[in-house]
Structure formats: structure tokens, C-alpha cells
Amino acid sequence: MKTKGAILWGVGEEWSIEEIELGDPREGEVQVQVAASGLCHSDEHLVTGGTPVAFYPVIGGHEGSGVVTKVGPGVTGLQEGDHVVTAFIPACGQCPPCSKGMQNLCDLGASLLAGTSISDGSYRVQARGQDVIPMCLLGTFSPYITVHQASVVKIEPDIPLEIAALVGCGVTTGWGSATKVADVRPGENVVVMGAGGVGMNAVQGAAAAGAKRVMVIDPVARKREWAMEMGATHVFESAEEATEKVNELTWGRMADKTIITVGDIQGEDIQAALTLTGKGGRAVVTGMGNAANTDVKLSLFELTLLQKDLQGAIFGGLAPRAAIPELLALYQEGQLKLDELATTKYKLEDINQGYQDMRDGKNIRGMVIYSDSDR
């Protein structure tokens, strides 16, 4: 079918809205009419070149929701009309990581940035006669996607699709970074560095886990205000300011857990996080940086003698097939704030403005919302 999508033709360029050719579902695939897509910072890394891809062009978007419109052969557990959320990490349930309970490390993720379909290694999207890489095998910056069944999770039909999209990436990643990877415990002191679409949910997760203090660092005043509404107890403009205050608040013991959720992580952020973390504590690295950046500021003396733990995290350490329905159930019960995260809604044609608003710190999460005129 012919539809449209936001295409990136090279590093440093803007997203281009143009006609694309979308293939029908093949073995194990479904076609989804997309309702909404989040404007995640991970797609910004494609623009800056921080995330390497096999080639350009790329169709962006990986945080989406929608309704299944076509089902290919061999698909199980999904049918036309089902409501689904896209998971930016596919989960086959059978590979060694999946069988060990680590769906977020599924072996099918090996082709996330190559764009070749899971089913047969070909491409489902073409533009200007060329193959196009769909971001994270999804490409939700289009009103229709053809994806493997391992990349979508069925949800209850009464959940608003515009809100459900958020758990496809940012919410789950932030929540799990606090509750699973950091393993925040009741009464602990937690620092969250960065209050964007991921960080706000690390705040929610830490608060839900019973943290005594949830202390947020962000240079944007409005984001610090939003963080207080999401469960933060203290906010600071910089790591330098926070270090002194956290020291005072904890009587010198510092944070039990520090979670780095900045949009573009730098090497110096690691040492800043470890400085904020007390002895025997854990610093979790969730934010993404440039793939070529291997320079990290780190006191090995401090890491060893104070027995601190530095831990990476993807998708919050959670299993997409379990976590996405669980978080939406918490939302339905009023225990997880999702509506408040979607601060501005855009048409696909306004996607470049949406990303400029993200750079300017105006949103927690900007959302592309598709209407009947996009079909």
C-alpha cells in the first residue's frame, strides 16, 4: 500500500514527510494502523548521528500503538481488530535471553538498526525507490506499519490508544530502571538525573517503590516543576548543586540509587552519578549517548573502595510482554500517571517542530496523533 512517513535521509537533516510504499505482512507479520507515536529522544540520535544505522534513509518512530488491520500467515495470538502497543525490543520468548527471563535482551534485537525484517531479512518500506530502515524494526512515524508479531503486544481494547503508546518505550524504560534495575527499596534515597520522557517515569517508579526521597536534577525549570507533580520530593538545577544538598539531606550518606536518564549522556555524567551515590550504592545508566563516545570520567579508587555498582539498563530490564499490560493496568487503577506525560500533540507534518520543542525542554513527551485524514 502507499502511505506517508517521516523519513531521514542523512545525518543532520530534518525529517521529510513523503510518500512511502509499505509491504503486506509476510510470515509471522501483522499490519497495524497506528494511532499515536511518541517523539522519543532515541530518534533524535539518528539525526545527530549518535546512533549508527546500516544506511540511510530511515523512517523514524518506535513508541507507538494502534489496531491490527492485516494478519500474515503463521501469526498466533493476534487477529484483525486487536489493539496493540509496539515494543522497541522484539521478544520471541524462545532465545537464550528470553528463556532466562530477559526479554529486553532478546536475540531478535540484533537487527534493530539494520532494518531487515525478522521473518525473511528483507525490507518492508520503500521511498523514492529505495529500501528504508524502520527505526527499531517499527517506523511508527507513519500511519501504517508492517511488523513482526514479536514486536507488538496485545492490550485491552478499552485503554486509550493515544496514551497506550507511551508504554512502548519511555514509561517502561524509566519505571523499570527504578523498580527493576536500580531495585529501589522502601526508605531509600534516590537521585534521577534528567526529567524527560524516561526520567519522569523513573521518578514515578522510585516513588511507587517507597523511596524516602526522590531527588531530581534537570536544568529546565518547567521540568523540575513537572517532576514534583510526578512524585519528586526535591529538585535541583545541576549535579553540582545536588551534590551539596543530597549530602545535607542524607547526613553524608548520599543516595542509595542514582539513575541517569539524560537525553544525551556524556562521559562526565558517570562520575557525577557516582559522586551522588553512597558507598555500596548503585548508579544505573539508562540514557543514551553517541555510540562512538568511549571516554568516561570515573574514579576507580572510589568505585573499588566504596564498593559502588555501575549498571547499564535497556527497556528498564523488564519483559515487554509482561510489563506493558502490567503498567497499563496500573494506569487504569490510577496508580500510574500517563495522561500528564503527553504534554503536546502534533500532526506528523509538524514533527520537526515537535523535536525542536523537545530540544527546548518544552515537553515531557511530544506525541504524533494520527487522524482519519492521515489514512
Secondary structure, DSSP 8 states (H G I E B T S, - for coil): -EEEEEEE-STT---EEEEEEE----TTEEEEEEEEEE--HHHHHHHHT-S--SSS-EE---SEEEEEEEE-TT--S--TT-EEEE-SS---S-SHHHHTT-GGG-GGGGGTTT---TTTS--SEEETTEEEEEGGGT--SSSEEEEEGGGEEE--TTS-HHHHGGGGTHHHHHHHIIIIIS---TT-EEEEE--STTHHHHHHHHHHTT-SEEEEE-S-HHHHHHHHHHT-SEEESSHHHHHHHHHHHTTT--EEEEEE--SS--HHHHHHHHHHEEEEEEEEE-S---TT-------HHHHHHTT-EEEE-SGGG--HHHHHHHHHHHHHTTSS--GGGEEEEE-GGGHHHHHHHHHTT--SEEEEE--GGG-
